[in-house]
Amino acid sequence: MEPPTPAGEAAKDLRDLVTRARCVLFGFDGPICRLFAGHSAEWAADGLVEWLEGQGLRGLLTEAERDSPDLQVILHAVDRRHPGSDLVSELEERVTREEMSAVSSAMPTAYADPLIRTWTAVGARLAIVTNHSSRVAQKYLNSRGLMECFAPRIYGRTAALDSLKPNPHNLNRALSAMGAMPSATLMIGGAPSDFIAASSVGVSFIGFARNERTAKHLREAGAELIVESLEPVLRVVRGG
């Protein structure tokens, strides 16, 4: 069954945002693919916790952080306690290796590939701004034949974790590289941090939520326009 199409004011807002955009920033995990579709994020997170425990660092994490299935929750938790340390650099590289392993079984988001190609074909400039490693995004895009739609405009995680979204640092890098005015730029993101970063620099935002839990988090952050499918976005870009 097809997800619902925005109607009324939401449909008008979506059309206005899409037709006005000359540059488009994509989040990666969510709007473009589901990275950990076939590679267990829970198993990978458990591996990070076990590694920390092996270093005698179990006490760095709270019980909730140790139980989290999100690699980046663990990474940021350690960075808060030891910012800029060699430990954080090592942990960031381990997270990147897990993300790289997940690429081969990542699930493309429905309509994302044709949307990216169509937007490129009609002259929009595209960039990826992600809290995942840029190496991971590059590997995925190469596997889908999409790299030329973005290269070299992929801005991802480094060991300097304080520059990641919701910090708009990487959004500003993308805007500068594209010579883009925020008023002519649109971001499609799947996390509250995407919305916060976009809003802070005046970039319009469409939230992508494949489930109600994600939609709830986006709404709580302040996002007003949220879609469950990229199909209506693609239809507008195609002029339908």
C-alpha positions as CSV (number, residue, x, y, z in Angstrom):
1,M,0.0,0.0,0.0
2,E,1.3,3.4,-1.0
3,P,2.0,5.9,1.9
4,P,-0.4,8.8,2.2
5,T,0.3,11.8,-0.1
6,P,0.3,15.2,1.6
7,A,-2.9,17.1,1.0
8,G,-4.1,20.7,1.3
9,E,-1.7,23.2,2.8
10,A,0.9,20.5,3.4
11,A,0.9,19.6,-0.4
12,K,1.2,23.3,-1.3
13,D,4.0,23.8,1.2
14,L,5.9,20.8,-0.2
15,R,5.5,22.1,-3.8
16,D,6.6,25.6,-2.8
17,L,9.7,24.3,-1.0
18,V,10.7,21.8,-3.7
19,T,10.2,24.2,-6.7
20,R,12.1,27.0,-4.9
21,A,15.1,24.8,-4.2
22,R,18.2,25.3,-6.3
23,C,20.4,23.4,-3.9
24,V,19.4,20.3,-1.9
25,L,21.1,18.9,1.2
26,F,20.3,15.3,2.0
27,G,20.8,13.5,5.2
28,F,22.1,10.0,4.6
29,D,20.7,7.3,6.8
30,G,17.0,7.6,6.3
31,P,16.4,9.9,3.3
32,I,18.8,7.9,1.1
33,C,19.0,4.5,2.7
34,R,18.5,2.4,5.8
35,L,22.1,1.8,6.6
36,F,21.7,-1.0,9.2
37,A,19.0,-2.9,7.4
38,G,21.0,-6.1,7.2
39,H,23.9,-5.5,9.6
40,S,22.8,-5.6,13.2
41,A,23.3,-2.2,14.8
42,E,22.6,-3.8,18.2
43,W,25.4,-6.4,17.6
44,A,27.8,-3.7,16.5
45,A,27.0,-1.5,19.5
46,D,27.5,-4.4,21.9
47,G,30.9,-4.9,20.2
48,L,31.9,-1.3,21.0
49,V,30.8,-1.7,24.7
50,E,32.8,-5.0,25.0
51,W,35.8,-3.2,23.5
52,L,35.6,-0.4,26.1
53,E,35.1,-2.9,28.9
54,G,38.2,-4.7,27.6
55,Q,40.1,-1.4,28.0
56,G,38.9,-1.2,31.6
57,L,36.5,1.7,30.7
58,R,33.1,0.2,31.4
59,G,32.5,3.1,33.9
60,L,32.6,5.6,31.0
61,L,29.0,4.6,30.0
62,T,25.8,4.7,31.9
63,E,23.6,1.7,31.9
64,A,21.3,3.3,29.4
65,E,24.3,4.1,27.1
66,R,25.6,0.5,27.4
67,D,22.2,-0.8,26.4
68,S,21.8,1.6,23.4
69,P,21.6,0.0,19.9
70,D,23.0,3.3,18.4
71,L,26.7,3.4,17.8
72,Q,26.7,7.1,17.8
73,V,25.1,7.3,21.2
74,I,28.1,5.4,22.6
75,L,30.6,7.5,20.5
76,H,29.2,10.8,21.7
77,A,29.0,9.6,25.3
78,V,32.7,8.8,25.4
79,D,33.5,12.1,23.6
80,R,31.6,14.1,26.3
81,R,33.8,12.6,28.9
82,H,37.1,12.6,27.0
83,P,36.7,15.2,24.2
84,G,39.3,15.2,21.5
85,S,41.2,12.3,23.0
86,D,43.0,9.4,21.3
87,L,40.3,7.2,22.8
88,V,37.6,9.1,20.8
89,S,39.7,8.8,17.6
90,E,40.0,5.1,18.0
91,L,36.4,4.6,18.8
92,E,35.3,6.8,15.9
93,E,37.4,4.6,13.5
94,R,35.7,1.5,15.0
95,V,32.3,3.0,14.4
96,T,33.3,3.8,10.8
97,R,34.4,0.2,10.2
98,E,31.0,-1.0,11.5
99,E,29.2,1.5,9.2
100,M,31.4,0.4,6.2
101,S,30.4,-3.2,6.9
102,A,26.8,-2.3,6.9
103,V,26.9,-0.7,3.4
104,S,26.7,-4.0,1.5
105,S,23.3,-4.8,3.1
106,A,21.9,-1.3,3.3
107,M,18.4,-0.9,2.0
108,P,17.8,1.9,-0.5
109,T,15.0,4.3,0.5
110,A,12.1,4.0,-1.9
111,Y,12.2,6.7,-4.6
112,A,15.5,8.1,-3.4
113,D,17.6,6.9,-6.4
114,P,15.2,8.4,-9.0
115,L,14.7,11.5,-7.0
116,I,18.5,12.1,-6.8
117,R,19.0,11.5,-10.5
118,T,16.0,13.6,-11.5
119,W,16.9,16.5,-9.3
120,T,20.4,16.4,-10.8
121,A,19.1,16.2,-14.3
122,V,17.0,19.4,-13.9
123,G,20.0,21.3,-12.7
124,A,19.8,21.2,-8.9
125,R,23.1,21.0,-7.0
126,L,23.1,18.3,-4.3
127,A,25.2,17.6,-1.2
128,I,25.1,15.1,1.6
129,V,25.4,16.3,5.2
130,T,25.6,13.3,7.6
131,N,26.8,12.4,11.0
132,H,28.0,9.1,9.5
133,S,31.5,8.9,8.0
134,S,31.8,10.4,4.6
135,R,33.6,7.2,3.5
136,V,30.4,5.3,4.3
137,A,28.3,7.6,2.2
138,Q,30.8,7.5,-0.7
139,K,30.9,3.7,-0.6
140,Y,27.1,3.5,-0.7
141,L,26.7,6.0,-3.5
142,N,29.3,4.2,-5.6
143,S,27.4,1.0,-5.2
144,R,24.2,2.7,-6.5
145,G,25.9,4.6,-9.3
146,L,25.0,7.9,-7.7
147,M,28.4,9.3,-6.8
148,E,28.5,11.7,-9.7
149,C,25.3,13.4,-8.4
150,F,27.1,14.5,-5.3
151,A,30.9,14.4,-5.7
152,P,32.7,15.9,-4.1
153,R,30.0,17.5,-1.9
154,I,29.8,14.9,1.0
155,Y,30.3,16.2,4.5
156,G,30.5,13.6,7.2
157,R,31.8,12.7,10.6
158,T,35.4,13.2,11.7
159,A,36.9,12.8,15.1
160,A,35.9,16.4,15.8
161,L,32.4,15.3,17.0
162,D,31.4,18.7,18.2
163,S,31.1,19.9,14.6
164,L,28.4,17.4,13.8
165,K,24.7,18.2,13.5
166,P,22.9,19.9,15.3
167,N,25.9,22.1,14.9
168,P,25.5,23.6,11.4
169,H,29.2,23.4,10.6
170,N,28.9,20.9,7.8
171,L,25.8,22.6,6.4
172,N,27.7,25.8,6.1
173,R,30.6,23.9,4.4
174,A,28.1,22.5,1.9
175,L,26.4,25.9,1.3
176,S,29.8,27.5,0.7
177,A,31.0,24.8,-1.7
178,M,27.8,25.2,-3.7
179,G,27.7,28.9,-3.6
180,A,24.2,28.5,-2.3
181,M,21.9,31.0,-0.6
182,P,20.1,29.4,2.4
183,S,16.8,30.8,1.1
184,A,17.3,28.8,-2.1
185,T,18.3,25.6,-0.3
186,L,16.3,22.7,1.0
187,M,17.3,20.0,3.4
188,I,15.7,16.6,3.5
189,G,16.5,15.0,6.8
190,G,15.4,12.2,9.0
191,A,16.5,13.3,12.5
192,P,15.8,16.2,14.8
193,S,19.5,17.2,14.6
194,D,18.9,17.7,10.8
195,F,16.0,20.1,11.4
196,I,17.8,22.0,14.2
197,A,20.9,22.5,12.0
198,A,18.9,23.6,8.9
199,S,16.8,26.0,10.9
200,S,19.8,27.6,12.5
201,V,21.1,28.7,9.1
202,G,17.8,29.5,7.4
203,V,17.6,26.4,5.2
204,S,14.1,25.1,4.5
205,F,13.4,21.6,5.7
206,I,11.3,18.5,4.8
207,G,11.4,15.7,7.4
208,F,11.5,12.1,6.2
209,A,10.0,9.6,8.6
210,R,9.5,6.0,7.7
211,N,7.7,5.3,11.0
212,E,5.6,7.2,13.5
213,R,8.4,7.1,16.1
214,T,10.7,9.1,13.8
215,A,7.9,11.5,12.9
216,K,7.1,12.1,16.5
217,H,10.8,13.0,17.2
218,L,10.8,15.4,14.2
219,R,7.6,17.1,15.3
220,E,8.9,17.5,18.8
221,A,12.0,19.2,17.4
222,G,9.8,21.7,15.6
223,A,9.6,20.2,12.0
224,E,6.2,21.0,10.4
225,L,6.4,19.3,7.0
226,I,7.1,15.6,7.3
227,V,6.6,13.0,4.6
228,E,6.5,9.2,4.9
229,S,7.6,8.7,1.3
230,L,9.8,10.6,-1.2
231,E,7.3,9.8,-4.0
232,P,5.4,13.2,-3.7
233,V,8.8,15.0,-3.7
234,L,9.8,13.1,-6.8
235,R,6.5,13.9,-8.5
236,V,7.0,17.7,-7.9
237,V,10.6,17.6,-9.2
238,R,9.2,15.8,-12.3
239,G,6.7,18.6,-12.7
240,G,3.7,16.3,-12.0
